[in-house]
Amino acid sequence: MPQLNFSAFLSPKRLDILSFVAGAFTVTGFAPFYFYPAPFLTITIIFLIWNIDNTPASRSAWRGYLFGLGMFGFGVTWVYVSIHNFGNMPAALAAFAVFIFISILSSYLALVGWLQARYFGDDKHWFSIIFGLPALWVFFEWVRSWLFTGFPWLNLGYSQVPSFMSGLAPVIGVYGISFFVAISASLVSLVWLQPAKRKIWLASLLALWVGIVLIGKINWVSEIDKPVQVAMIQGNISIARKWDRKYQSKITADYLRLSKQHGDVDLILWPEAAIPGYLDVVQQGFLQEVRAHAKETNTDYILGVLERVRDKGQTKFYNSAITVDSEGADEGVYRKQHLVPFGEFMPLKPVLGWLLNYLKIPMSDLSSGTDRNNILKAAGHLIGISICYEDAFGEEVIQAVPAATLLVNISEDAWFGDSFAPFQRLQIAQMRAMEAGRPMVRAANTGPSAVIDHNGRITARSKAFVQTVLVATVQPMQGLTPYGRFGNGPVIMIAILLIIAGWQRTRELAGYFK
């Protein structure tokens, strides 16, 4: 196979630097920049770097690591903000912890680089480049989403929320979009690697994109009932003030005051752990007022609360959401299932427990809810509920469909400060809405709070870091998208089969496809 010889103008060290720079530039494809063409360019670059001059597996792994170091190093800097600015970890230790964290994330891309060089051969067949390499990329994105409780940030598919590729979300979800971003990059790289077949690869790319556009025009869900009026209470309470007991009464009074100004809506949402106290302690006051207002105005509530529950001789603590309805019925309860490691629980506590001496994070020893039902009833609808970090996991969100007609996420984004994280989380929520074919309503303490329709469009949005109430209309939807039915399974199975096909490529297979 004729290949482009980069060594004539780029030394190995310069290619290493280019790998890092390409990874860093990839971040511009995500919120808050939204320059979605960037990942096409940068993934093409790393694919070319991996495929030039018969790069050895060790060097390919190093360049994959450098790409990841650039992407995660710039894309998840907010982790430092969380553990140092608000978790009170000393600056040097926080910087070291973040470097280790970013290195672990980068190691997934190092594995992709090593495996494609080691098992797809030096002189790669086009089948391995177009399908095997993207399949490896997506497989390790997926592994990163669940291994060690998972961290699915900066998956390629999220960058395409504003692009024509978002039409694939209801069909194959975020990993499927990642797959087609990577295939597109592979085809562009082949234009350079196999210039004699340039027209074939460009025509294939055009056909692929036309097919994606046509699939995106399919409507998978339909409207049900009339629109619902929702008020999202954005308290804008700083972390320092929220967990200072002397402000508890003031915080509660503010939420009640803002809520009572909006008795003309169907549903009022308070963000995650809105009241900094256990429900069994504070409910005698504010919860009675909430019930009275709900009954007086015929308005339902979903509230973020903290629970303290005695269970089999042990006291367990939960990050929960409860409903208060206008008819005075018993409150529904959902307890957060997917907790944030280090923020809400300490993984490998016998080994890593010493970190608690440096991390001073309130509510960092929570229990996970055991009831897998993530549906609450409010405003006459069944609502799929998620709390903060949980909306980063598509298959957990779609547990609520097809029963739920709306999705609600309540969040505490103050932990991230003025960083990329709240905007990245909003972009992730847009993907969840498209995958499920349901509108998503987000109530965040410091914002931005938002309403996202079932096509992933933000129809209402508040400013961040202001105390406000976002009032908006949301249209409930019914029906089931292919992703809502099958989840990530089909894409991951196809990825595994393509990896095996690339690995098992023999001379006969190569000859068959030539």
FENWO-V753278 format. One record per pair of residues at least 12 apart in sequence whose C-alpha atoms are under 8 Angstrom apart, sorted by the first residue. I is the first residue (numbers start at 1). J is the second residue. If there is no record, write none. Layout:
I/J  I/J
//
This chain:
1/123  1/124  1/125  1/194  2/193  2/194  2/195  3/52  3/53  3/192  3/193  3/194  4/52  4/53  4/192  4/193  4/194  5/52  5/53  6/52  6/53  7/53  15/49  16/62  16/63  16/66  17/66  19/45  19/46  19/49  19/63  19/64  19/66  19/67  20/63  20/66  20/67  20/68  20/69  20/70  20/71  21/67  21/70  22/42  22/43  22/45  22/46  22/67  22/70  22/71  23/42  23/66  23/67  23/68  23/69  23/70  23/71  23/72  24/67  24/69  24/70  24/71  24/72  24/73  24/74  24/75  25/38  25/42  25/70  25/71  26/38  26/39  26/42  26/71  27/71  27/74  27/75  27/154  29/159  29/160  30/154  30/158  30/159  30/424  30/427  31/159  31/420  31/423  31/424  31/427  32/420  32/423  32/424  34/159  34/162  35/159  36/159  36/160  36/162  36/163  39/156  39/159  39/181  40/181  40/182  40/184  40/185  41/185  43/182  43/185  44/182  44/185  44/186  44/188  44/189  45/189  46/63  46/64  46/67  47/185  47/186  47/189  48/189  48/193  50/63  50/113  50/117  51/122  51/124  54/122  54/123  55/117  55/122  56/117  56/118  57/113  57/114  57/115  57/116  57/117  57/118  58/114  59/114  60/110  60/113  60/114  60/117  61/109  61/110  61/111  61/112  61/113  61/114  62/110  62/113  63/110  63/113  64/106  64/107  64/109  64/110  64/111  64/112  64/113  65/103  65/106  65/107  65/108  65/109  65/110  66/106  67/106  67/109  68/102  68/103  68/105  68/106  68/107  68/109  68/110  69/102  69/103  69/106  72/102  72/105  72/106  72/154  73/99  73/102  75/154  75/420  76/420  76/421  77/419  78/416  78/417  78/419  78/420  78/421  79/98  79/416  80/94  80/95  80/98  81/415  81/416  81/417  82/415  82/416  82/417  83/359  86/239  86/240  86/361  86/415  87/359  87/360  87/361  88/358  88/359  88/360  88/361  89/358  89/359  89/360  90/358  105/144  108/140  108/141  108/144  109/137  109/140  112/133  112/136  112/137  112/140  116/132  116/133  116/136  119/502  119/503  120/502  120/503  120/505  125/510  126/190  127/502  127/513  128/502  129/186  130/183  130/186  130/187  131/183  131/498  131/499  131/502  132/495  132/498  132/499  132/501  132/502  133/186  133/499  134/179  134/180  134/182  134/183  134/186  135/179  135/494  135/495  135/496  135/498  135/499  136/495  136/496  136/499  137/179  137/182  138/175  138/178  138/179  138/492  138/495  139/492  139/495  139/496  141/155  141/175  142/175  142/492  145/393  149/341  152/392  152/393  153/392  155/174  155/175  155/178  156/174  156/175  156/177  156/178  156/181  157/174  157/175  157/176  157/177  157/178  157/179  157/181  158/174  158/178  158/427  158/428  158/431  160/177  161/427  161/430  161/431  161/456  164/212  164/213  164/216  165/177  165/212  165/213  165/216  166/216  166/431  166/434  167/212  167/213  167/215  167/216  167/217  168/212  168/215  168/216  169/431  169/434  169/435  169/483  170/220  170/434  170/435  170/436  170/437  170/481  170/482  170/483  170/484  171/435  171/481  171/482  171/483  172/435  172/482  172/483  172/487  172/488  172/490  172/491  173/394  173/431  173/435  173/483  173/487  173/488  174/431  174/435  175/488  175/491  176/491  184/205  187/201  187/202  187/204  187/205  188/201  188/202  188/205  220/437  220/479  220/480  220/481  221/437  221/477  221/478  221/479  221/480  221/481  222/477  222/478  222/479  223/475  223/476  223/477  223/478  224/405  224/475  224/476  224/477  224/478  225/476  226/475  226/476  227/473  227/474  227/475  227/476  228/265  228/266  228/267  228/379  228/473  228/474  228/475  228/476  229/265  229/266  229/267  229/471  229/472  229/473  229/474  230/265  230/266  230/267  230/268  230/269  230/471  230/472  230/473  230/474  231/262  231/265  231/267  231/268  231/269  231/469  231/470  231/471  231/472  232/268  232/269  232/270  232/271  232/442  232/443  232/449  232/469  232/470  232/471  233/255  233/258  233/259  233/268  233/269  233/270  233/271  233/443  233/445  233/468  233/469  233/470  234/270  234/271  234/443  234/444  234/445  234/446  234/447  234/449  234/466  234/467  234/468  234/469  234/470  235/251  235/254  235/255  235/445  235/446  235/466  235/467  235/468  236/445  236/446  236/447  236/465  236/466  236/467  236/468  237/251  237/414  237/445  237/446  238/414  238/446  239/414  239/415  242/276  243/276  243/362  248/275  248/276  248/277  251/275  252/275  252/286  255/270  256/286  256/289  256/290  258/469  260/293  263/293  263/294  263/297  263/298  263/299  264/297  264/299  265/299  266/298  266/299  266/300  266/379  267/299  267/300  267/301  267/302  267/378  267/379  268/299  268/300  268/301  268/302  269/301  269/302  269/303  269/410  269/443  270/301  270/302  270/303  270/304  270/410  270/443  270/444  271/303  271/304  271/410  271/411  271/412  271/443  271/444  271/445  272/303  272/304  272/305  272/319  272/320  272/321  272/387  272/388  272/410  272/411  272/412  272/444  272/445  273/303  273/304  273/305  273/306  273/319  273/320  273/412  274/303  274/304  274/305  274/445  275/304  275/305  275/306  276/305  276/306  277/305  277/306  278/305  278/306  278/307  278/308  279/305  279/306  279/307  279/308  280/307  280/308  290/324  291/324  291/325  291/326  291/328  294/324  294/325  294/326  294/327  295/325  295/326  295/327  295/328  296/326  297/326  298/325  298/326  298/327  299/325  299/326  299/379  300/323  300/324  300/325  300/326  300/378  300/379  301/323  301/324  301/325  301/378  302/321  302/322  302/323  302/324  302/378  303/321  303/322  303/323  303/324  304/319  304/320  304/321  304/322  304/410  305/319  305/320  305/321  305/322  306/318  306/319  306/320  307/319  307/320  316/366  316/367  317/365  317/366  317/367  318/335  318/336  318/366  318/367  318/368  318/369  319/335  319/336  319/366  320/333  320/334  320/335  320/336  320/387  321/333  321/334  321/335  321/336  321/387  322/334  323/376  323/377  323/378  325/378  325/379  332/376  332/377  333/376  334/369  334/371  334/373  334/374  334/375  334/376  334/385  335/368  335/369  335/370  335/371  336/368  336/369  336/386  336/387  336/390  337/368  337/369  337/370  337/372  337/390  338/368  338/389  338/390  339/366  339/368  339/389  339/390  340/389  342/364  343/361  343/363  343/364  344/363  344/364  344/365  344/366  345/364  345/365  345/366  345/367  346/364  346/365  373/399  373/400  374/386  374/399  374/400  375/400  375/404  381/404  381/405  381/406  382/403  382/404  382/405  382/406  383/400  383/404  383/405  383/406  383/407  383/408  384/397  384/400  384/401  384/404  384/405  384/406  384/407  384/408  385/397  385/400  385/407  385/408  385/409  386/407  386/408  386/409  386/410  387/409  387/410  387/411  388/409  388/410  388/411  388/412  389/411  391/409  391/428  391/429  391/432  392/425  392/428  392/429  392/432  394/432  394/435  394/487  395/487  395/488  397/432  397/436  398/436  398/484  398/487  401/436  401/480  401/484  402/478  402/479  402/480  402/484  404/478  405/438  405/439  405/476  405/477  405/478  406/438  406/439  406/440  406/441  406/476  406/477  407/433  407/438  407/439  407/440  407/441  408/440  408/441  408/442  408/443  409/440  409/441  409/442  409/443  410/442  410/443  410/444  411/442  411/443  411/444  411/445  412/444  412/445  412/446  413/444  413/445  413/446  413/447  414/445  414/446  422/447  422/448  423/448  426/448  429/452  430/452  430/456  430/457  430/458  431/456  433/452  433/453  433/454  433/455  433/456  434/454  434/455  434/456  435/481  435/483  435/484  436/454  436/480  436/481  436/483  436/484  437/454  437/455  437/477  437/478  437/479  437/480  437/481  437/484  438/453  438/454  438/476  438/477  438/478  439/451  439/452  439/453  439/454  439/455  439/456  439/474  439/475  439/476  439/477  440/452  440/453  440/454  446/464  446/465  446/466  446/467  447/462  447/463  447/464  447/465  447/466  448/461  448/462  448/463  448/464  448/465  449/461  449/462  449/463  449/464  449/470  450/462  450/470  451/472  451/474  453/474  453/475  454/477  460/472
//
